Amino acid sequence: MVDPKNSTLLEEKHIAEICMVYVLYFDEAQGHIPLLIFPDDKYKEDKKFMRPIKYHSIWFLSSDDLSALDHIDLEYKGFTYFGKKILTKSKRKKRRAGLEEETPETIVIIVSLPNDIEIFGDGLIRKLTETIQDKYDEQLYKIIESEIAKEQIIKTEKIKTCIQEGTEIKEELRTLITEITEDYFDTVIKQKDATSIKQQKAISFLSLIGHDVSHIISGVSDFSFSNIKLFDPSKTDKTELAVKAPLSISSIHIIEDSKELEIIVENKTDKEYNNVRVKITHVKEFFEKEIMDQLIDIWFQQEELLFISPILPHISEYLFFIIDDKNKDKLLSKRIDINLLT
């Protein structure tokens, strides 16, 4: 039996299989620039690998939406990318006219997880964002300064000092991300949750790629710290799989005659929702524009609502999201590419 005090879930050889963490910023001269990729920076220059990061919808949220949405998710080729945008303090001289040194830095943190364990994404992106902002709010701009300084052909002593300071902070940040990630996965796998089908599936996935989950299957209940059982589809009641999000998109259609987007959303629950805000935005040349903002006073249980939005010329990608207007909780978010609907 494995001693839980001495076991580490995230063995180094499996880290990239479980998750990757991207810390990026918006450079006023070059656009979206990665500062750090955990566990390995080698993918920075791989355009194909970085494609879902560069075009993630989180980049296009306005400042007003940062407080309204906890995070934005993107599903791409078997992975879910959880994105969160934050603004941090800055004392860096900006490279575009009209921006002051005190203009906040736009930092984006993205966590990538295989779809098999996407259940762990909400908690991990929240933990990473809160900790990084708490500990490095006044230091992240120094990493940015360091990266920009590396581009200089002639490096003075001042520039060398800037690079060294930023590099040290960056390595501290990488160590922090390592500690948070390892601690988070070690914690969630030890939670007692025998009724969660999604979590059972996720832990089964971890076992298949080589992680030690013997504490779960040992059968020695007196000493085990978890009562989670590995997911066995042959023993699962199909009715148990009916756990769904409270609001679900039933269908998305294009009305060709009027060039409109028709979205039907259903309240899957047995309770009413009050003061729910529905928004549709689109992105063009890195700027977001809102084309729908509708407040639903009462959304009855099992009720379907129809939302119709114009399709704008030369705009193919839209972001549809629903939030609780009172506490700003995200109820639903969906990236819609009309090219995939035709």
C-alpha positions in Angstrom: 0.0 0.0 0.0 1.2 3.5 -0.8 1.7 5.9 2.0 -0.3 9.0 1.0 2.1 11.3 2.9 5.0 10.2 0.7 3.3 9.7 -2.6 3.4 12.3 -5.4 0.7 12.1 -8.1 2.5 14.2 -10.7 5.6 12.3 -11.6 7.8 14.4 -13.8 7.5 12.2 -16.9 3.7 12.5 -16.8 3.3 16.2 -16.1 2.7 17.2 -19.7 0.1 14.4 -20.1 -1.9 15.8 -17.3 -1.8 19.5 -17.8 0.1 22.5 -19.2 0.0 26.0 -17.9 0.6 29.1 -20.1 1.3 32.5 -18.7 1.1 35.2 -21.5 0.7 38.9 -21.9 -0.5 41.3 -24.5 2.4 43.2 -26.0 1.3 46.6 -27.4 3.7 46.1 -30.3 3.6 42.4 -31.1 0.3 41.1 -29.8 -0.1 37.8 -27.8 3.3 36.8 -26.3 4.0 33.8 -24.1 6.1 34.5 -21.0 6.2 31.0 -19.6 5.0 27.6 -20.4 4.8 24.9 -17.8 6.4 22.3 -17.8 8.5 23.3 -20.8 9.1 26.5 -22.8 10.1 24.6 -25.9 6.6 24.9 -27.5 6.8 28.7 -27.6 7.8 28.9 -31.3 5.6 26.0 -32.4 2.8 27.8 -34.3 0.7 24.7 -34.7 0.9 23.9 -31.0 0.2 27.5 -29.9 -2.7 28.0 -32.3 -5.5 27.3 -29.7 -3.6 29.6 -27.2 -3.3 32.5 -29.7 -6.9 32.4 -30.8 -8.5 31.5 -27.4 -11.6 33.6 -26.8 -10.3 34.9 -23.5 -8.1 37.4 -25.3 -11.1 39.2 -26.7 -13.1 39.8 -23.5 -13.5 43.4 -22.6 -12.5 44.8 -19.2 -16.1 44.9 -18.1 -16.4 41.1 -18.7 -13.5 40.2 -16.6 -15.5 40.5 -13.4 -18.6 38.9 -14.9 -17.0 35.7 -16.0 -14.9 33.3 -13.9 -13.1 32.0 -16.9 -13.6 31.0 -20.6 -13.2 27.5 -21.9 -12.1 26.3 -25.3 -12.3 22.7 -26.5 -9.8 21.8 -29.2 -8.7 18.4 -30.4 -9.3 16.4 -27.2 -8.2 19.1 -24.8 -10.0 21.8 -22.9 -8.2 25.1 -22.5 -9.4 27.1 -19.4 -8.5 30.8 -19.8 -8.5 33.7 -17.3 -7.5 37.3 -18.0 -6.2 39.5 -15.2 -4.8 43.1 -15.1 -1.7 43.6 -13.0 0.3 46.7 -11.9 3.0 48.1 -14.2 5.8 50.6 -14.2 7.0 49.6 -17.6 7.6 52.1 -20.4 5.1 51.1 -23.1 6.0 50.7 -26.8 2.9 52.4 -28.2 1.9 56.0 -28.1 -1.0 56.9 -25.7 -0.1 54.3 -23.1 1.3 55.4 -19.8 3.9 53.5 -17.7 1.2 52.9 -15.2 -1.2 51.3 -17.8 -1.9 47.8 -16.3 -0.4 44.7 -17.9 -2.9 42.4 -19.5 -2.0 38.9 -18.3 -3.7 35.7 -19.5 -3.4 32.4 -17.7 -4.5 29.3 -19.6 -4.6 25.7 -18.3 -4.8 22.9 -20.7 -6.2 19.5 -19.6 -7.2 16.4 -21.6 -11.0 16.2 -21.9 -10.9 13.0 -19.8 -9.9 15.1 -16.7 -11.5 18.5 -17.6 -13.5 18.2 -14.3 -10.3 19.4 -12.5 -9.9 22.5 -14.7 -12.2 24.9 -12.9 -10.5 24.6 -9.5 -6.9 24.6 -11.0 -7.3 27.8 -13.1 -8.9 29.5 -10.1 -6.1 28.5 -7.7 -3.4 29.4 -10.1 -4.9 32.8 -11.0 -5.6 33.8 -7.4 -2.1 32.8 -6.2 -0.2 34.3 -9.1 -2.0 37.6 -8.8 -1.6 37.7 -5.0 2.1 37.0 -5.1 3.3 38.6 -8.3 0.9 41.4 -9.0 3.7 44.0 -8.7 6.4 41.8 -10.3 5.0 40.4 -13.6 5.8 43.5 -15.5 9.5 42.9 -14.6 9.4 39.6 -16.5 7.9 41.4 -19.5 10.7 44.0 -19.3 13.2 41.2 -19.2 11.8 39.5 -22.3 11.7 42.8 -24.2 15.3 43.6 -23.1 16.5 40.2 -24.5 15.6 41.6 -28.0 18.2 44.4 -27.7 21.3 43.8 -29.8 23.5 45.9 -27.6 23.1 45.0 -23.9 24.2 47.6 -21.4 24.8 46.8 -17.8 21.4 48.3 -17.0 19.8 46.0 -19.6 21.7 43.0 -18.3 20.5 43.7 -14.8 16.9 44.0 -16.0 17.2 40.6 -17.8 18.7 38.9 -14.7 16.1 40.3 -12.4 13.2 39.3 -14.7 14.7 35.8 -15.2 15.0 35.2 -11.5 11.3 36.2 -11.0 10.3 34.0 -13.9 12.0 31.0 -12.3 10.4 31.7 -9.0 7.0 31.8 -10.8 7.7 28.5 -12.5 8.5 26.9 -9.2 5.3 28.3 -7.7 3.3 26.9 -10.7 5.0 23.5 -10.1 4.1 23.5 -6.4 0.5 24.6 -7.0 -0.1 22.0 -9.8 1.4 19.1 -7.9 -0.4 20.0 -4.6 -3.7 20.5 -6.4 -3.7 17.1 -8.2 -2.5 15.4 -5.0 -5.4 17.0 -3.2 -8.2 16.3 -5.6 -7.4 12.7 -6.1 -7.6 12.2 -2.3 -11.1 13.7 -2.0 -13.8 11.4 -0.9 -16.4 11.5 -3.6 -17.8 8.0 -4.4 -20.8 9.4 -6.2 -19.0 11.5 -8.8 -19.0 9.7 -12.1 -16.9 12.3 -13.8 -14.2 12.1 -11.1 -14.2 8.3 -11.2 -13.6 8.5 -15.0 -10.8 11.1 -14.5 -9.0 9.0 -12.0 -9.3 6.0 -14.2 -7.6 8.1 -16.9 -4.8 8.9 -14.6 -4.3 5.2 -13.8 -4.2 4.4 -17.5 -1.3 6.8 -18.2 0.8 5.4 -15.4 -0.1 7.2 -12.2 -0.1 5.4 -8.9 -3.7 5.1 -7.7 -3.2 2.0 -5.6 -4.6 3.8 -2.6 -8.0 3.8 -4.4 -8.0 0.1 -5.5 -6.2 -1.4 -2.6 -9.5 -2.5 -0.9 -8.1 -1.8 2.5 -10.8 0.7 3.6 -9.5 1.0 7.1 -6.3 2.6 5.9 -7.3 4.2 2.6 -7.8 8.0 2.6 -10.2 7.8 -0.3 -13.3 5.8 -1.1 -13.3 6.7 -4.8 -13.7 3.6 -7.0 -12.3 3.4 -10.5 -14.9 3.9 -13.1 -16.2 0.7 -14.6 -18.7 1.4 -17.4 -20.1 -2.2 -17.2 -21.3 -1.5 -13.7 -22.7 2.0 -14.2 -26.4 2.7 -14.2 -27.0 4.8 -17.3 -29.3 7.1 -15.3 -26.3 8.2 -13.3 -24.8 9.8 -16.4 -27.6 12.4 -16.6 -25.6 15.0 -14.7 -25.8 18.1 -16.9 -25.1 21.8 -16.8 -28.1 23.8 -15.6 -28.4 25.6 -19.0 -27.8 23.7 -22.2 -27.7 24.7 -25.8 -30.3 22.6 -27.6 -29.5 23.7 -31.1 -27.7 26.4 -33.2 -28.9 27.2 -36.7 -28.3 29.7 -39.4 -31.4 31.3 -40.9 -30.2 31.8 -44.5 -33.0 34.2 -45.7 -32.4 36.8 -43.0 -28.8 36.0 -42.3 -29.4 35.5 -38.6 -28.0 33.1 -36.0 -30.7 31.2 -34.0 -29.7 29.7 -30.7 -32.1 27.6 -28.5 -31.1 27.2 -24.8 -33.0 25.0 -22.3 -33.2 25.3 -18.5 -32.5 21.6 -17.7 -33.2 22.0 -14.0 -36.3 21.9 -11.8 -35.8 25.5 -10.5 -36.4 29.0 -11.9 -33.5 31.3 -12.7 -34.0 35.1 -12.1 -32.2 38.0 -13.6 -30.1 36.0 -16.1 -28.0 38.0 -18.6 -27.4 36.7 -22.1 -24.7 38.2 -24.3 -23.4 37.6 -27.8 -20.2 39.3 -28.9 -17.9 39.1 -31.9 -14.2 39.8 -32.4 -12.6 41.7 -35.3 -8.9 42.6 -35.4 -8.5 41.8 -31.6 -11.3 44.1 -30.6 -14.6 42.8 -29.1 -18.0 44.2 -30.0 -21.2 43.4 -28.3 -24.2 42.6 -30.5 -26.6 41.3 -27.9 -27.2 42.1 -24.2 -30.5 40.8 -23.0 -31.7 40.4 -19.4 -34.1 37.5 -18.7 -36.3 38.3 -15.6 -37.5 34.8 -15.1 -36.4 31.6 -16.8 -38.8 28.8 -15.8 -37.7 25.2 -15.2 -37.5 23.0 -18.3 -38.2 26.1 -20.4 -36.5 26.6 -23.8 -35.7 30.2 -24.9 -34.8 31.3 -28.4 -32.2 33.9 -29.0 -31.7 35.5 -32.5 -28.6 37.5 -33.4 -27.6 39.1 -36.8 -24.7 37.5 -38.7 -22.4 40.4 -39.5 -20.5 40.5 -42.8 -17.0 38.9 -42.7 -17.5 37.9 -39.1 -17.5 34.1 -38.6 -16.7 33.7 -34.9 -19.0 34.7 -32.0 -18.9 34.3 -28.2 -22.2 33.4 -26.5 -22.4 33.4 -22.8 -25.0 33.5 -20.0 -24.3 34.8 -16.5 -26.2 35.4 -13.3 -26.6 39.1 -13.3 -26.6 39.3 -9.5 -23.5 37.3 -8.4 -21.8 37.2 -11.9 -21.5 33.4 -11.9 -21.0 31.9 -15.3 -23.8 29.6 -16.3 -22.9 28.9 -19.8 -20.3 29.9 -22.4 -19.9 28.8 -26.0 -17.6 29.8 -28.9 -19.6 29.6 -32.2 -17.9 29.4 -35.6 -20.6 29.8 -38.2 -18.3 28.1 -40.8 -18.7 24.9 -38.9 -22.5 25.2 -39.0 -22.9 25.4 -42.8 
